Amino acid sequence: MTGIDCLAVLKALSDLTRVRIIRLLLKAPSGVNEIARQLKVSQYNVSKHLRILCAAKLLEMKKQGRQHVYKVDPNFKSRLAANRNVLNLDCCCFYFDKLPK
């Protein structure tokens, strides 16, 4: 990831709540209500964070009926899996298994 992609990812991962959302969604896809419940954050704030994560291409959204279900982007997920949960952006690294919960 270089250039603008790197900047979008850095912005997206600069907030602890967004990192917590990624960690939660690495386990299983989920809807806004479930994410809000598990993280004890308002649905409104979760929606704002999800928008930023989708814009950075870290998440994908799929409509299931009236609900929006979010999951980690497959390219991002495979990149993490290949590097043992480490995202190397060349300028810095994120260790997803060592970040605060």
Buried (B, 14 or more C-beta within 10 A) or exposed (E): BEEEEBBBBBEBBEBEBBBBBBBBBBEEBBBBEBBBEBBEBEEEEBEBBBEBBBEBBBBBBEEEEEEBBBBBBEEBBEBBEEEEBBBEBEEEEBEBEEBEE
